[in-house]
């Protein structure tokens, strides 16, 4: 196994462990600390996607993501779905099935991306005004 594959496997495993540990702690919306943890996981997964795309010579600009497919109302559920997809993708990648692993790893990334997007947008919403 080449160095980049070992690095990607280790980072995907790290992201999976962090997401699995985080999911039971999430109650309602993500706290700032939890969002920071999700960002760290997202970056590891995104890096893995980039390295795998280079290996497959998949130099395309990427695909549009159907937001509805990856948006779920519950943050804990989004983390669990991302972890499930990441677990499947990492197993495929480790077994040498790089292309099929990439599909699942992208799914995990997209769940995390939509979760972070929703978290960012909800933090920008102004507080509800109360009439005096």
N, CA, C and O atoms as a GROMACS GRO file, in nm:
protein
  528
    1UNK      N    1   0.085  -0.118   0.000
    1UNK     CA    2   0.000   0.000   0.000
    1UNK      C    3   0.090   0.124   0.000
    1UNK      O    4   0.190   0.129   0.071
    2UNK      N    5   0.052   0.221  -0.080
    2UNK     CA    6   0.132   0.342  -0.087
    2UNK      C    7   0.101   0.433   0.032
    2UNK      O    8   0.002   0.415   0.102
    3UNK      N    9   0.189   0.530   0.053
    3UNK     CA   10   0.175   0.620   0.166
    3UNK      C   11   0.044   0.697   0.165
    3UNK      O   12  -0.020   0.712   0.270
    4UNK      N   13   0.001   0.746   0.048
    4UNK     CA   14  -0.122   0.826   0.044
    4UNK      C   15  -0.241   0.742   0.085
    4UNK      O   16  -0.332   0.792   0.151
    5UNK      N   17  -0.243   0.614   0.048
    5UNK     CA   18  -0.356   0.527   0.085
    5UNK      C   19  -0.359   0.505   0.236
    5UNK      O   20  -0.466   0.508   0.297
    6UNK      N   21  -0.244   0.485   0.296
    6UNK     CA   22  -0.239   0.469   0.441
    6UNK      C   23  -0.285   0.596   0.511
    6UNK      O   24  -0.358   0.591   0.610
    7UNK      N   25  -0.243   0.709   0.458
    7UNK     CA   26  -0.282   0.838   0.516
    7UNK      C   27  -0.433   0.858   0.506
    7UNK      O   28  -0.497   0.900   0.602
    8UNK      N   29  -0.490   0.830   0.389
    8UNK     CA   30  -0.634   0.846   0.370
    8UNK      C   31  -0.710   0.749   0.460
    8UNK      O   32  -0.808   0.789   0.524
    9UNK      N   33  -0.668   0.624   0.466
    9UNK     CA   34  -0.734   0.526   0.554
    9UNK      C   35  -0.733   0.572   0.699
    9UNK      O   36  -0.835   0.566   0.768
   10UNK      N   37  -0.618   0.619   0.745
   10UNK     CA   38  -0.606   0.665   0.884
   10UNK      C   39  -0.695   0.786   0.910
   10UNK      O   40  -0.758   0.795   1.015
   11UNK      N   41  -0.700   0.879   0.816
   11UNK     CA   42  -0.781   0.999   0.836
   11UNK      C   43  -0.931   0.969   0.829
   11UNK      O   44  -1.010   1.028   0.904
   12UNK      N   45  -0.971   0.879   0.740
   12UNK     CA   46  -1.112   0.840   0.734
   12UNK      C   47  -1.151   0.768   0.862
   12UNK      O   48  -1.261   0.787   0.915
   13UNK      N   49  -1.062   0.684   0.913
   13UNK     CA   50  -1.088   0.614   1.039
   13UNK      C   51  -1.098   0.713   1.155
   13UNK      O   52  -1.184   0.698   1.242
   14UNK      N   53  -1.012   0.813   1.155
   14UNK     CA   54  -1.017   0.916   1.260
   14UNK      C   55  -1.150   0.992   1.253
   14UNK      O   56  -1.213   1.015   1.356
   15UNK      N   57  -1.191   1.031   1.133
   15UNK     CA   58  -1.318   1.103   1.118
   15UNK      C   59  -1.434   1.015   1.163
   15UNK      O   60  -1.526   1.064   1.229
   16UNK      N   61  -1.431   0.888   1.130
   16UNK     CA   62  -1.538   0.796   1.170
   16UNK      C   63  -1.545   0.782   1.322
   16UNK      O   64  -1.653   0.786   1.380
   17UNK      N   65  -1.430   0.766   1.386
   17UNK     CA   66  -1.428   0.755   1.533
   17UNK      C   67  -1.482   0.882   1.598
   17UNK      O   68  -1.557   0.876   1.695
   18UNK      N   69  -1.443   0.996   1.545
   18UNK     CA   70  -1.488   1.124   1.602
   18UNK      C   71  -1.639   1.144   1.584
   18UNK      O   72  -1.707   1.190   1.675
   19UNK      N   73  -1.691   1.109   1.466
   19UNK     CA   74  -1.834   1.122   1.442
   19UNK      C   75  -1.914   1.025   1.530
   19UNK      O   76  -2.018   1.062   1.585
   20UNK      N   77  -1.864   0.903   1.543
   20UNK     CA   78  -1.932   0.802   1.625
   20UNK      C   79  -1.936   0.846   1.771
   20UNK      O   80  -2.036   0.824   1.840
   21UNK      N   81  -1.830   0.907   1.818
   21UNK     CA   82  -1.826   0.955   1.957
   21UNK      C   83  -1.915   1.079   1.975
   21UNK      O   84  -1.972   1.099   2.082
   22UNK      N   85  -1.926   1.160   1.872
   22UNK     CA   86  -2.001   1.284   1.881
   22UNK      C   87  -2.152   1.262   1.878
   22UNK      O   88  -2.226   1.332   1.948
   23UNK      N   89  -2.199   1.168   1.799
   23UNK     CA   90  -2.343   1.151   1.777
   23UNK      C   91  -2.425   1.143   1.907
   23UNK      O   92  -2.526   1.212   1.917
   24UNK      N   93  -2.386   1.061   2.006
   24UNK     CA   94  -2.469   1.053   2.127
   24UNK      C   95  -2.470   1.182   2.210
   24UNK      O   96  -2.560   1.202   2.293
   25UNK      N   97  -2.371   1.268   2.190
   25UNK     CA   98  -2.362   1.393   2.266
   25UNK      C   99  -2.453   1.502   2.212
   25UNK      O  100  -2.482   1.599   2.282
   26UNK      N  101  -2.497   1.488   2.087
   26UNK     CA  102  -2.575   1.594   2.023
   26UNK      C  103  -2.719   1.590   2.073
   26UNK      O  104  -2.788   1.489   2.062
   27UNK      N  105  -2.761   1.702   2.127
   27UNK     CA  106  -2.898   1.720   2.175
   27UNK      C  107  -2.951   1.846   2.109
   27UNK      O  108  -2.909   1.956   2.144
   28UNK      N  109  -3.042   1.833   2.014
   28UNK     CA  110  -3.092   1.951   1.943
   28UNK      C  111  -2.990   2.000   1.843
   28UNK      O  112  -2.929   1.921   1.771
   29UNK      N  113  -2.971   2.132   1.839
   29UNK     CA  114  -2.875   2.191   1.746
   29UNK      C  115  -2.732   2.173   1.797
   29UNK      O  116  -2.709   2.157   1.917
   30UNK      N  117  -2.638   2.175   1.704
   30UNK     CA  118  -2.497   2.162   1.741
   30UNK      C  119  -2.452   2.282   1.823
   30UNK      O  120  -2.489   2.396   1.794
   31UNK      N  121  -2.373   2.256   1.924
   31UNK     CA  122  -2.307   2.364   1.996
   31UNK      C  123  -2.188   2.411   1.911
   31UNK      O  124  -2.152   2.345   1.813
   32UNK      N  125  -2.127   2.521   1.947
   32UNK     CA  126  -2.011   2.570   1.873
   32UNK      C  127  -1.898   2.468   1.876
   32UNK      O  128  -1.830   2.448   1.775
   33UNK      N  129  -1.877   2.404   1.990
   33UNK     CA  130  -1.772   2.303   2.002
   33UNK      C  131  -1.802   2.181   1.914
   33UNK      O  132  -1.712   2.128   1.849
   34UNK      N  133  -1.927   2.138   1.913
   34UNK     CA  134  -1.966   2.024   1.830
   34UNK      C  135  -1.953   2.057   1.681
   34UNK      O  136  -1.909   1.974   1.602
   35UNK      N  137  -1.992   2.179   1.644
   35UNK     CA  138  -1.979   2.222   1.505
   35UNK      C  139  -1.832   2.223   1.463
   35UNK      O  140  -1.799   2.186   1.351
   36UNK      N  141  -1.745   2.264   1.553
   36UNK     CA  142  -1.601   2.264   1.526
   36UNK      C  143  -1.551   2.121   1.503
   36UNK      O  144  -1.468   2.097   1.416
   37UNK      N  145  -1.602   2.028   1.581
   37UNK     CA  146  -1.564   1.887   1.566
   37UNK      C  147  -1.613   1.833   1.430
   37UNK      O  148  -1.541   1.759   1.362
   38UNK      N  149  -1.734   1.870   1.392
   38UNK     CA  150  -1.788   1.827   1.263
   38UNK      C  151  -1.704   1.886   1.150
   38UNK      O  152  -1.677   1.818   1.051
   39UNK      N  153  -1.663   2.013   1.164
   39UNK     CA  154  -1.577   2.075   1.063
   39UNK      C  155  -1.448   1.996   1.046
   39UNK      O  156  -1.404   1.971   0.934
   40UNK      N  157  -1.387   1.956   1.158
   40UNK     CA  158  -1.264   1.877   1.150
   40UNK      C  159  -1.285   1.746   1.077
   40UNK      O  160  -1.201   1.707   0.996
   41UNK      N  161  -1.395   1.679   1.103
   41UNK     CA  162  -1.428   1.554   1.035
   41UNK      C  163  -1.452   1.579   0.887
   41UNK      O  164  -1.405   1.504   0.801
   42UNK      N  165  -1.527   1.684   0.858
   42UNK     CA  166  -1.556   1.719   0.718
   42UNK      C  167  -1.426   1.741   0.640
   42UNK      O  168  -1.413   1.693   0.528
   43UNK      N  169  -1.332   1.812   0.699
   43UNK     CA  170  -1.206   1.840   0.630
   43UNK      C  171  -1.128   1.711   0.602
   43UNK      O  172  -1.069   1.697   0.494
   44UNK      N  173  -1.126   1.618   0.697
   44UNK     CA  174  -1.058   1.491   0.674
   44UNK      C  175  -1.124   1.412   0.561
   44UNK      O  176  -1.056   1.353   0.477
   45UNK      N  177  -1.256   1.411   0.560
   45UNK     CA  178  -1.329   1.338   0.457
   45UNK      C  179  -1.310   1.405   0.321
   45UNK      O  180  -1.287   1.336   0.221
   46UNK      N  181  -1.318   1.536   0.316
   46UNK     CA  182  -1.298   1.609   0.190
   46UNK      C  183  -1.158   1.585   0.135
   46UNK      O  184  -1.141   1.570   0.014
   47UNK      N  185  -1.060   1.583   0.222
   47UNK     CA  186  -0.922   1.555   0.178
   47UNK      C  187  -0.914   1.415   0.119
   47UNK      O  188  -0.848   1.394   0.017
   48UNK      N  189  -0.980   1.318   0.183
   48UNK     CA  190  -0.982   1.182   0.130
   48UNK      C  191  -1.044   1.175  -0.007
   48UNK      O  192  -0.994   1.106  -0.096
   49UNK      N  193  -1.156   1.248  -0.026
   49UNK     CA  194  -1.222   1.252  -0.157
   49UNK      C  195  -1.125   1.307  -0.261
   49UNK      O  196  -1.114   1.252  -0.371
   50UNK      N  197  -1.054   1.414  -0.229
   50UNK     CA  198  -0.961   1.476  -0.323
   50UNK      C  199  -0.849   1.379  -0.362
   50UNK      O  200  -0.815   1.368  -0.480
   51UNK      N  201  -0.791   1.310  -0.265
   51UNK     CA  202  -0.683   1.216  -0.294
   51UNK      C  203  -0.733   1.100  -0.378
   51UNK      O  204  -0.665   1.057  -0.472
   52UNK      N  205  -0.850   1.048  -0.347
   52UNK     CA  206  -0.904   0.936  -0.423
   52UNK      C  207  -0.936   0.979  -0.566
   52UNK      O  208  -0.911   0.904  -0.660
   53UNK      N  209  -0.992   1.099  -0.582
   53UNK     CA  210  -1.020   1.149  -0.717
   53UNK      C  211  -0.892   1.161  -0.798
   53UNK      O  212  -0.892   1.131  -0.918
   54UNK      N  213  -0.783   1.203  -0.735
   54UNK     CA  214  -0.655   1.211  -0.806
   54UNK      C  215  -0.610   1.072  -0.849
   54UNK      O  216  -0.562   1.054  -0.962
   55UNK      N  217  -0.624   0.974  -0.762
   55UNK     CA  218  -0.583   0.837  -0.794
   55UNK      C  219  -0.665   0.782  -0.911
   55UNK      O  220  -0.612   0.714  -0.998
   56UNK      N  221  -0.795   0.812  -0.911
   56UNK     CA  222  -0.883   0.762  -1.018
   56UNK      C  223  -0.874   0.847  -1.144
   56UNK      O  224  -0.938   0.816  -1.245
   57UNK      N  225  -0.795   0.955  -1.139
   57UNK     CA  226  -0.785   1.050  -1.248
   57UNK      C  227  -0.923   1.105  -1.282
   57UNK      O  228  -0.958   1.122  -1.399
   58UNK      N  229  -0.999   1.132  -1.179
   58UNK     CA  230  -1.134   1.189  -1.191
   58UNK      C  231  -1.120   1.339  -1.172
   58UNK      O  232  -1.154   1.393  -1.066
   59UNK      N  233  -1.072   1.406  -1.275
   59UNK     CA  234  -1.042   1.548  -1.265
   59UNK      C  235  -1.160   1.639  -1.293
   59UNK      O  236  -1.144   1.759  -1.311
   60UNK      N  237  -1.279   1.581  -1.296
   60UNK     CA  238  -1.398   1.662  -1.323
   60UNK      C  239  -1.421   1.765  -1.214
   60UNK      O  240  -1.366   1.756  -1.104
   61UNK      N  241  -1.502   1.860  -1.247
   61UNK     CA  242  -1.529   1.970  -1.153
   61UNK      C  243  -1.619   1.928  -1.039
   61UNK      O  244  -1.646   2.008  -0.949
   62UNK      N  245  -1.666   1.807  -1.039
   62UNK     CA  246  -1.754   1.761  -0.933
   62UNK      C  247  -1.898   1.757  -0.982
   62UNK      O  248  -1.926   1.781  -1.099
   63UNK      N  249  -1.985   1.728  -0.891
   63UNK     CA  250  -2.126   1.716  -0.926
   63UNK      C  251  -2.206   1.810  -0.838
   63UNK      O  252  -2.168   1.842  -0.726
   64UNK      N  253  -2.320   1.852  -0.893
   64UNK     CA  254  -2.411   1.930  -0.810
   64UNK      C  255  -2.475   1.837  -0.710
   64UNK      O  256  -2.511   1.724  -0.742
   65UNK      N  257  -2.488   1.884  -0.589
   65UNK     CA  258  -2.547   1.804  -0.483
   65UNK      C  259  -2.692   1.843  -0.466
   65UNK      O  260  -2.724   1.961  -0.450
   66UNK      N  261  -2.779   1.745  -0.470
   66UNK     CA  262  -2.921   1.769  -0.445
   66UNK      C  263  -2.935   1.786  -0.294
   66UNK      O  264  -2.929   1.688  -0.219
   67UNK      N  265  -2.955   1.910  -0.251
   67UNK     CA  266  -2.959   1.940  -0.108
   67UNK      C  267  -3.064   1.859  -0.034
   67UNK      O  268  -3.040   1.814   0.078
   68UNK      N  269  -3.179   1.840  -0.096
   68UNK     CA  270  -3.287   1.768  -0.028
   68UNK      C  271  -3.245   1.625   0.006
   68UNK      O  272  -3.289   1.570   0.108
   69UNK      N  273  -3.163   1.564  -0.077
   69UNK     CA  274  -3.122   1.426  -0.053
   69UNK      C  275  -3.040   1.411   0.075
   69UNK      O  276  -3.043   1.306   0.139
   70UNK      N  277  -2.968   1.516   0.112
   70UNK     CA  278  -2.877   1.507   0.225
   70UNK      C  279  -2.921   1.589   0.346
   70UNK      O  280  -2.857   1.582   0.451
   71UNK      N  281  -3.027   1.663   0.333
   71UNK     CA  282  -3.074   1.745   0.443
   71UNK      C  283  -3.171   1.665   0.529
   71UNK      O  284  -3.271   1.614   0.480
   72UNK      N  285  -3.140   1.656   0.655
   72UNK     CA  286  -3.229   1.592   0.751
   72UNK      C  287  -3.250   1.691   0.865
   72UNK      O  288  -3.160   1.769   0.898
   73UNK      N  289  -3.367   1.688   0.927
   73UNK     CA  290  -3.398   1.790   1.028
   73UNK      C  291  -3.322   1.774   1.159
   73UNK      O  292  -3.311   1.870   1.236
   74UNK      N  293  -3.272   1.658   1.186
   74UNK     CA  294  -3.209   1.631   1.316
   74UNK      C  295  -3.057   1.620   1.299
   74UNK      O  296  -3.008   1.542   1.218
   75UNK      N  297  -2.983   1.700   1.375
   75UNK     CA  298  -2.837   1.701   1.364
   75UNK      C  299  -2.775   1.566   1.398
   75UNK      O  300  -2.682   1.522   1.332
   76UNK      N  301  -2.827   1.501   1.500
   76UNK     CA  302  -2.773   1.370   1.539
   76UNK      C  303  -2.794   1.268   1.427
   76UNK      O  304  -2.707   1.186   1.400
   77UNK      N  305  -2.910   1.275   1.362
   77UNK     CA  306  -2.939   1.184   1.252
   77UNK      C  307  -2.843   1.210   1.135
   77UNK      O  308  -2.795   1.116   1.072
   78UNK      N  309  -2.817   1.336   1.106
   78UNK     CA  310  -2.724   1.370   0.998
   78UNK      C  311  -2.585   1.314   1.028
   78UNK      O  312  -2.518   1.262   0.938
   79UNK      N  313  -2.541   1.324   1.151
   79UNK     CA  314  -2.410   1.270   1.190
   79UNK      C  315  -2.409   1.118   1.178
   79UNK      O  316  -2.312   1.059   1.132
   80UNK      N  317  -2.518   1.055   1.220
   80UNK     CA  318  -2.527   0.909   1.211
   80UNK      C  319  -2.527   0.862   1.066
   80UNK      O  320  -2.461   0.764   1.032
   81UNK      N  321  -2.600   0.932   0.980
   81UNK     CA  322  -2.602   0.896   0.838
   81UNK      C  323  -2.464   0.915   0.774
   81UNK      O  324  -2.421   0.833   0.693
   82UNK      N  325  -2.396   1.022   0.812
   82UNK     CA  326  -2.262   1.045   0.761
   82UNK      C  327  -2.167   0.935   0.807
   82UNK      O  328  -2.085   0.886   0.730
   83UNK      N  329  -2.179   0.896   0.934
   83UNK     CA  330  -2.092   0.791   0.988
   83UNK      C  331  -2.118   0.658   0.919
   83UNK      O  332  -2.024   0.584   0.889
   84UNK      N  333  -2.243   0.626   0.893
   84UNK     CA  334  -2.278   0.501   0.826
   84UNK      C  335  -2.219   0.497   0.685
   84UNK      O  336  -2.160   0.397   0.645
   85UNK      N  337  -2.235   0.607   0.610
   85UNK     CA  338  -2.180   0.613   0.475
   85UNK      C  339  -2.028   0.609   0.478
   85UNK      O  340  -1.965   0.544   0.394
   86UNK      N  341  -1.968   0.677   0.575
   86UNK     CA  342  -1.822   0.678   0.586
   86UNK      C  343  -1.769   0.540   0.621
   86UNK      O  344  -1.667   0.497   0.567
   87UNK      N  345  -1.837   0.471   0.710
   87UNK     CA  346  -1.797   0.334   0.746
   87UNK      C  347  -1.797   0.244   0.622
   87UNK      O  348  -1.702   0.169   0.600
   88UNK      N  349  -1.903   0.251   0.543
   88UNK     CA  350  -1.912   0.169   0.422
   88UNK      C  351  -1.805   0.208   0.321
   88UNK      O  352  -1.740   0.122   0.262
   89UNK      N  353  -1.787   0.338   0.300
   89UNK     CA  354  -1.688   0.384   0.204
   89UNK      C  355  -1.545   0.350   0.244
   89UNK      O  356  -1.464   0.311   0.160
   90UNK      N  357  -1.515   0.366   0.371
   90UNK     CA  358  -1.380   0.335   0.420
   90UNK      C  359  -1.351   0.186   0.405
   90UNK      O  360  -1.239   0.147   0.372
   91UNK      N  361  -1.452   0.102   0.431
   91UNK     CA  362  -1.434  -0.043   0.416
   91UNK      C  363  -1.410  -0.079   0.269
   91UNK      O  364  -1.323  -0.161   0.239
   92UNK      N  365  -1.486  -0.019   0.179
   92UNK     CA  366  -1.466  -0.042   0.035
   92UNK      C  367  -1.326   0.002  -0.008
   92UNK      O  368  -1.256  -0.069  -0.079
   93UNK      N  369  -1.286   0.120   0.037
   93UNK     CA  370  -1.155   0.174   0.002
   93UNK      C  371  -1.044   0.082   0.054
   93UNK      O  372  -0.949   0.052  -0.018
   94UNK      N  373  -1.056   0.039   0.179
   94UNK     CA  374  -0.954  -0.048   0.239
   94UNK      C  375  -0.945  -0.182   0.166
   94UNK      O  376  -0.839  -0.244   0.161
   95UNK      N  377  -1.058  -0.227   0.110
   95UNK     CA  378  -1.060  -0.354   0.038
   95UNK      C  379  -1.013  -0.340  -0.107
   95UNK      O  380  -1.009  -0.437  -0.181
   96UNK      N  381  -0.978  -0.218  -0.146
   96UNK     CA  382  -0.927  -0.196  -0.280
   96UNK      C  383  -1.033  -0.158  -0.382
   96UNK      O  384  -1.002  -0.139  -0.500
   97UNK      N  385  -1.156  -0.147  -0.339
   97UNK     CA  386  -1.265  -0.106  -0.428
   97UNK      C  387  -1.278   0.046  -0.419
   97UNK      O  388  -1.371   0.100  -0.357
   98UNK      N  389  -1.185   0.113  -0.482
   98UNK     CA  390  -1.168   0.257  -0.465
   98UNK      C  391  -1.288   0.336  -0.521
   98UNK      O  392  -1.336   0.428  -0.456
   99UNK      N  393  -1.335   0.301  -0.641
   99UNK     CA  394  -1.444   0.376  -0.703
   99UNK      C  395  -1.573   0.365  -0.622
   99UNK      O  396  -1.641   0.466  -0.601
  100UNK      N  397  -1.608   0.245  -0.578
  100UNK     CA  398  -1.731   0.231  -0.499
  100UNK      C  399  -1.714   0.294  -0.361
  100UNK      O  400  -1.809   0.347  -0.304
  101UNK      N  401  -1.594   0.288  -0.307
  101UNK     CA  402  -1.566   0.354  -0.180
  101UNK      C  403  -1.583   0.505  -0.192
  101UNK      O  404  -1.634   0.570  -0.102
  102UNK      N  405  -1.539   0.559  -0.305
  102UNK     CA  406  -1.551   0.702  -0.326
  102UNK      C  407  -1.696   0.748  -0.323
  102UNK      O  408  -1.727   0.854  -0.268
  103UNK      N  409  -1.786   0.671  -0.382
  103UNK     CA  410  -1.929   0.709  -0.382
  103UNK      C  411  -1.981   0.722  -0.239
  103UNK      O  412  -2.048   0.820  -0.206
  104UNK      N  413  -1.951   0.625  -0.154
  104UNK     CA  414  -2.000   0.629  -0.016
  104UNK      C  415  -1.933   0.740   0.064
  104UNK      O  416  -1.996   0.805   0.147
  105UNK      N  417  -1.805   0.760   0.040
  105UNK     CA  418  -1.732   0.866   0.111
  105UNK      C  419  -1.787   1.002   0.071
  105UNK      O  420  -1.797   1.093   0.154
  106UNK      N  421  -1.823   1.018  -0.056
  106UNK     CA  422  -1.886   1.143  -0.101
  106UNK      C  423  -2.021   1.162  -0.033
  106UNK      O  424  -2.057   1.274   0.005
  107UNK      N  425  -2.096   1.053  -0.017
  107UNK     CA  426  -2.225   1.063   0.054
  107UNK      C  427  -2.203   1.114   0.196
  107UNK      O  428  -2.276   1.201   0.243
  108UNK      N  429  -2.103   1.059   0.264
  108UNK     CA  430  -2.072   1.103   0.400
  108UNK      C  431  -2.036   1.251   0.401
  108UNK      O  432  -2.085   1.328   0.484
  109UNK      N  433  -1.952   1.290   0.308
  109UNK     CA  434  -1.912   1.430   0.298
  109UNK      C  435  -2.032   1.520   0.275
  109UNK      O  436  -2.042   1.627   0.335
  110UNK      N  437  -2.123   1.479   0.189
  110UNK     CA  438  -2.240   1.561   0.157
  110UNK      C  439  -2.333   1.575   0.276
  110UNK      O  440  -2.391   1.682   0.296
  111UNK      N  441  -2.349   1.470   0.355
  111UNK     CA  442  -2.430   1.481   0.478
  111UNK      C  443  -2.367   1.583   0.573
  111UNK      O  444  -2.436   1.666   0.631
  112UNK      N  445  -2.234   1.576   0.588
  112UNK     CA  446  -2.165   1.670   0.676
  112UNK      C  447  -2.174   1.812   0.621
  112UNK      O  448  -2.195   1.907   0.697
  113UNK      N  449  -2.160   1.826   0.491
  113UNK     CA  450  -2.166   1.958   0.428
  113UNK      C  451  -2.302   2.024   0.452
  113UNK      O  452  -2.310   2.141   0.487
  114UNK      N  453  -2.408   1.947   0.432
  114UNK     CA  454  -2.543   2.003   0.451
  114UNK      C  455  -2.570   2.035   0.598
  114UNK      O  456  -2.636   2.134   0.629
  115UNK      N  457  -2.518   1.952   0.688
  115UNK     CA  458  -2.532   1.980   0.831
  115UNK      C  459  -2.461   2.110   0.866
  115UNK      O  460  -2.517   2.195   0.936
  116UNK      N  461  -2.339   2.127   0.819
  116UNK     CA  462  -2.264   2.249   0.848
  116UNK      C  463  -2.328   2.371   0.783
  116UNK      O  464  -2.328   2.479   0.841
  117UNK      N  465  -2.382   2.354   0.665
  117UNK     CA  466  -2.451   2.463   0.597
  117UNK      C  467  -2.572   2.507   0.679
  117UNK      O  468  -2.592   2.627   0.702
  118UNK      N  469  -2.651   2.411   0.724
  118UNK     CA  470  -2.770   2.444   0.802
  118UNK      C  471  -2.729   2.511   0.934
  118UNK      O  472  -2.794   2.607   0.977
  119UNK      N  473  -2.624   2.463   0.996
  119UNK     CA  474  -2.575   2.522   1.121
  119UNK      C  475  -2.530   2.666   1.099
  119UNK      O  476  -2.560   2.754   1.179
  120UNK      N  477  -2.459   2.689   0.990
  120UNK     CA  478  -2.411   2.824   0.959
  120UNK      C  479  -2.528   2.918   0.931
  120UNK      O  480  -2.530   3.031   0.979
  121UNK      N  481  -2.625   2.871   0.852
  121UNK     CA  482  -2.739   2.956   0.819
  121UNK      C  483  -2.825   2.985   0.941
  121UNK      O  484  -2.877   3.096   0.955
  122UNK      N  485  -2.842   2.886   1.028
  122UNK     CA  486  -2.926   2.909   1.146
  122UNK      C  487  -2.858   3.005   1.244
  122UNK      O  488  -2.927   3.074   1.320
  123UNK      N  489  -2.727   3.011   1.244
  123UNK     CA  490  -2.658   3.104   1.334
  123UNK      C  491  -2.667   3.248   1.282
  123UNK      O  492  -2.645   3.342   1.358
  124UNK      N  493  -2.698   3.264   1.154
  124UNK     CA  494  -2.710   3.398   1.096
  124UNK      C  495  -2.849   3.457   1.112
  124UNK      O  496  -2.867   3.578   1.099
  125UNK      N  497  -2.947   3.373   1.140
  125UNK     CA  498  -3.084   3.423   1.152
  125UNK      C  499  -3.095   3.515   1.272
  125UNK      O  500  -3.045   3.483   1.380
  126UNK      N  501  -3.159   3.628   1.254
  126UNK     CA  502  -3.177   3.719   1.367
  126UNK      C  503  -3.274   3.659   1.468
  126UNK      O  504  -3.364   3.583   1.432
  127UNK      N  505  -3.255   3.694   1.592
  127UNK     CA  506  -3.344   3.648   1.697
  127UNK      C  507  -3.485   3.705   1.672
  127UNK      O  508  -3.500   3.815   1.620
  128UNK      N  509  -3.585   3.628   1.710
  128UNK     CA  510  -3.723   3.674   1.693
  128UNK      C  511  -3.747   3.799   1.777
  128UNK      O  512  -3.706   3.807   1.892
  129UNK      N  513  -3.814   3.895   1.717
  129UNK     CA  514  -3.844   4.019   1.789
  129UNK      C  515  -3.969   4.000   1.872
  129UNK      O  516  -4.064   3.933   1.833
  130UNK      N  517  -3.965   4.060   1.985
  130UNK     CA  518  -4.084   4.058   2.071
  130UNK      C  519  -4.138   4.199   2.077
  130UNK      O  520  -4.062   4.295   2.086
  131UNK      N  521  -4.267   4.210   2.072
  131UNK     CA  522  -4.325   4.345   2.078
  131UNK      C  523  -4.334   4.391   2.224
  131UNK      O  524  -4.363   4.312   2.314
  132UNK      N  525  -4.308   4.516   2.242
  132UNK     CA  526  -4.308   4.574   2.375
  132UNK      C  527  -4.428   4.663   2.393
  132UNK      O  528  -4.446   4.721   2.500
   0.00000   0.00000   0.00000
